[in-house]
Amino acid sequence: MSLLATALALAAALVAPLAVPAAAAAAEPDFPSSMSGYHNYPEMVAEIQAAAASYPDIVQVFSIGKSYGGRDIWAAKISDNVATDEAEPEVLIDALHHAREHLTTEQALAILRWMTTGYGSDTTVTRLVNARETFIIFALNPDGMRYDLTGDPFRAWRKNRQPNAGTTAVGTDLNRNYGYRWGCCGGSSGKPSATTYRGATPFSAPETQVFRDFVKSRVIDGIQQIRAHITLHTNGELILWPYGYTKTNVPADMTSLDHTTFVTLGRAQASRNGYTAQQSSDLYITDGDQIDWLYATYRIFSFTYELYPSEQSTVWKDHYPDDSKIPAQTARNRTAILYLINQAGCPYAALGSDARRADCGPLFDDLEINRGWVRNAAGTDTATRGLWSVSNPASTSSNGPKQLGTTVSGSRALVTGARAGTSASTNDVDGGTTTVRSRPITLPASATSYGPLTFRYYLAHGVTSSRDDALRVIVEAQDGTPTVVFQELGAANDDDAAWASASRSLAAWAGQTIHLVVEATDGGRDSLVEAALDDIRIRRP
Ligand SMILES: [Zn+2]
C-alpha cells in the first residue's frame, strides 16, 4: 500500500463522502489493531479508487449497484483502452459473498495490485491486461462485511443484512440465492434463521440481483463475453467446479466436453497454488449457488476458490487468519489466477489437442443455451406451428422416429416444435416457413484461417411430403445478400429422423460479418415435417 500512499490519500478525499453513508461515517467499524492489515469497507473503497487514479488508462472503477443497506458494490475493469468495450475475452472475479470471509477481499485487492503495478514490467500481466477485459467485484456483501466487524471483535456473520418477513431473523445466504435449481436439492435452508437461508425467492437479495444484472449486461450480440470466472470464498484450500446441486459428474445440463474442460482447468489451477481441485458437490451439496447459475445460464467456466486455511476446528480459526498471513496466502494464488485469465481466450485449448484448439474459431455453438438465435428475424415467416427454438426436444414417432429426444451434445438443439404433443403431427412444422437467424459472425479476412461451416442435422418427413418441404441453411452476407449453402428437400417417402453431418465452405465470405439463417418449410399440401440442427461450428483449420 505504501506505493499508493499519495494517490490513496488523494482518492480517499475525492470519494469517501460518496462511498460511506453519512450516518455511518462517524462510527465505521474496523478490524482490531492487531489485524489492521485487513481492509474495512472505506479502506477497501479508498484503495480501489487510488488504483483508478494512478492507472487511469487501464483501470475503471464502477458500482454494479447497491446492497440492501444502500452501500455500493464496487467493481473495477482492468484492460488496455479501458474506456472502450473491445472485442476481448472477459474474465470476472468476485469476493465476499459471505461476510466473515475477509481474506477474499484482500485477495481481490491483491489481484488489482498485480495487474496495475505489473503492467509494463511483468510480461504475463502486460499481455493479459492488453488481451483480456478483467472485472473484479471486491465485496458483494458490504453490509455483512461491515456488520461482522461490530462484534467483539467479530460476529462470524455469513449472510447479508436483509430483514426477513415475519421473523426477527436477519439475512440471506447470498450463495444460495441464485436462480438455477434454487432450493432444489437439500443444499440450502428454507428457515430464515439458518446460516444457509436461501431467501424467499431466487434473487430475492439486492446483492444477487445486481450481480445477475451485471452479468446479463455482458451479453453482446447474443454472446456472453465473460468466459471464465472465479468466486473467492474461505476456507479449505479448494478449487471447485460445477455442479453443486448434484453428485452426478456429467448431468444432462452439462456437456462432456465442458466437464472435461472444467476438470482440466481446475487441476491446472490447483497445481499452481497447492489447493485440491474437485467438483463442488464433493465438498457438500449446495443449491442456488453462483457457479451453478453462471455455468448453466451462460456456460461460463466458473470456479469457487476456498482460500487459506485448510479445514480448522472452529469458525474462528477457519475465517480469521492473522493479517501476517495475507501477503503469502494471496501471492500463492497469483499464477493460478493469471493462468485462468489467460485460458479465458480459449478454454477448450486447455485440453491440449489441436482439435480442441480448433474449436476456438469464429463459431462454436453446442446449442445448450441460446447464443443469439432469433426466430423470424425478417418478419416474413408463414409457419403456424412447429416454430424453431433452442430447446430440449421430446421424441415423437410415426412409422419410426420423426423427432429425436436425444441431441448430439448435451440435451438441447435447434429444433422445430420441441414438444411432443398428442401425436407426431401435433407440433411438426405446419402452414409454411419458420426461420431462425444467428448472431453476427465475423469471419477472418483470410479464407485459409478458418474452416468450413459444419453442423449436425436431420429433416424427417412422412409419405405425404414433397419437394415443397425443405430444410435450408442460408448465409446472409454483410450486405444482406442471401445464399443457400445447404438444402435438403422433402420427397414422397417416409424419412425418419437421424443425425447426419454437413460441411460447407464459407470461403466466399472472408472478412465479412455474416448471419446464418436456418429455414424449415412445410409447403404444398400438409405433411409431417420435423427438422433439427446441433453443434454448429466454424472452426480454425
Ligand atoms: Zn463463503
Residues whose N, C-alpha, C, O or C-beta is under 5 A from the ligand:
A	BS01	ZN	H98 E101 H233 T234
